[in-house]
Amino acid sequence: MTYFPKKEVIEMRSVYANTLIELAENDEKVIALEADLSSAITTDKIKNQLKNQYVNLGIMEAEMIGTAAGLSVTGFKPFVHTFANFASRRVYDQVFVSLAYAQLNAVILGSDAGVTAEHNGGTHMPFEDLALMRIIPNNKVYEASDSTLLRYLLHKGYKDDGLTYIRTIRKNAIKLYKEEETFETGSKLLREGNDVAILASGIMVSDALEAAEELSKEGIETMVIDMYQIKPIDQKAILKAAQTGAIVTAENHNVIGGLGSAVAEVLAEEAPTHHYRVGVREKFGQVGTMDWLKEDYLITVNEIVTQAKKLLLKKNK
Amino acid sequence: MIQVGNIDLDLFAKKIRYYTLKQFTLMGFGHYGGSLSIVETLAVLYGKHLNASPEIRDDLNRDYFVLSKGHAGPALYATLYLKGYFTEEWLGTLNKNGTKLPSHPDRNLIPGVDMTTGSLGQGISAATGIALGNKIAKRENYTFCIVGDGELNEGQAWEAIQMASHNKLDKLIIFVDDNKMQLDGPTLEINNPLDFVKKFQAFGYFSKRIDGSSVTEISEAVVWAKANHDKPTAIILDTIKGQGIPIIEEMGNNHHIRPDKATNNEIIKVMNILGKEIEVNG
């Protein structure tokens, strides 16, 4: 099922550009909007093909959201891209009021999720975008862990009415899925196991698979699920994971408001279970290499393994 | 229901003013000042120039209207009622629990409202998106937008203004309701807006200042704007907050008021005069 053992690296941004071409060629109502980060996501390379289905607003994120709203009013389907920090916290009221509250259609791609912003540092490193987006009524919120999944989510966002937010890695991701992989339920079970479950999203999915390998060396059988749909969250998958009696969530995001919170909410209401949220705790972003940042924020394979073992002790008390 | 006649714009403005006041009077409070200052502009647009009616609500080729200064919603609601988008009963529900007519226009609740507004600075952005969409789709329709003078404090509004200029949205016609007051006081004292005409011209617009209480001047300005090409147009409306109702005009702060009994009686007196004029002439 998974490509993971090959550890093949794939560039995510070209998938966005290529998928936009696919969608735009088949539907003249698809319009790509950029705010001076077109070359960062490589849509500058396709703008000649997209012709008038591409608009670069310049450094005007608020106006970009308003423009998307107006385009939707006149029958278009806007695909809006900017870095995830700008796509969420910088334009929160515009997204909330002009798109969501007004019940208009748009797909927002927030790139450079969390530590993948690397040397852009604290101003550009979003650990809160999923939290902000998740509390907007009636929208859909995703985190893409690999290129096949990103392509699927863009197609899904195209078909769905209303507001879709997709958080993504912009540059390199570890390939998890074959091109022909299909997605249906809002999550993907990547590994079965009865002792502990790791529910992860984004860059933490490959770490979760690695952690499961480590744990299996010690005889601990670990379930791994890619929880790419943050909202609505896949409750069935969480309840299945809860049967192990121990759940670690792993996210490249603040532990407040993102995947860990979403899982905890389901567990608290439906199946109280030992749970630990691996994620960023009370820290802002900073510059650094991805490996160094992951160590500093304790979002690593080792941290997942450590916390899984602690949960097993609690569970077996 | 009172139909729009063929077409006395002064009379239509009186009707809009009457039904705007009626909504506030039934509720007991509201954004009187900024609703009254745009009455003549709404009369000219919906009475003469705006190609929009209940029959063509779903036609993407109709003209669009965005009330960016969403707090003036009740003036728009009075206009939409007079155009036949909904019945008079709706006007009595302004801001009542469960109403379809909230303080600020909601495109999902109110027939005839093209864009949900109220968070200042955002409506004008949506208007630029609407004008851009229509241009890309090669439609010939117009997008009209009324923005408040105080609202132009918002940085997003100037993003929108620059975007429309860059994209040569010449079928976008912006009205600035320059009533010279914002919630906390005179715009000159809060944050001097400088010369709107010069600012818009510097942004690459056709722009001029007119008397925003004169339906004739407003109508002529729309004709002038439609004759312009390759650039958007900004018409600066010289208005008075509370326009047309002396007791409200004379208040120091009439942005949002809850008139006392004596004031309310004065407002009702003016409404009665307006009501008679409407009956006699309408």
Interface residues (C-beta under 8 A of the other chain):
Chain A: I31 N52 Q53 V55 L57 G58 M60 A62 E63 I65 G66 T67 A68 A69 G70 L71 S72 V73 T74 G75 F76 D93 Q94 V97 S98 Y101 A102 Q103
Chain B: L60 Y64 R107 N108 D114 M115 T116 G118 S119 G121 Q122 I124 S125 A126 A127 T128 G129 I130 A131 L132 G133 N134 I136 A137 G155 Q156 E159 A160 Q162 M163 H166 N167
